[in-house]
């Protein structure tokens, strides 16, 4: 299973590509504070999406396994289908 992504770094990469002065018309001195705030908000949303995806995958897996005790090959097929 892949490691949990570094949500803060993902958020920082997204936000640092945006010019803070354009976002809210802030002055140069407020750039760092704005980036910090927006990074935290984006990080929270990325984490929410990651967790929601995991919950949806678990629900789909539970539904697929509800019919009984499948073989490892069937389990492997179900898990691979979740990533599509």
Number of C-alpha atoms within 10 A of each C-alpha: 3 4 5 8 11 11 18 17 12 14 21 17 12 14 17 12 8 11 13 20 13 9 9 9 10 13 10 9 8 12 13 11 11 17 18 13 11 18 22 16 13 18 20 15 14 18 16 12 12 15 12 12 13 13 12 13 17 14 12 16 16 11 10 15 14 10 8 7 9 12 8 9 9 13 15 11 10 16 16 10 12 14 7 5
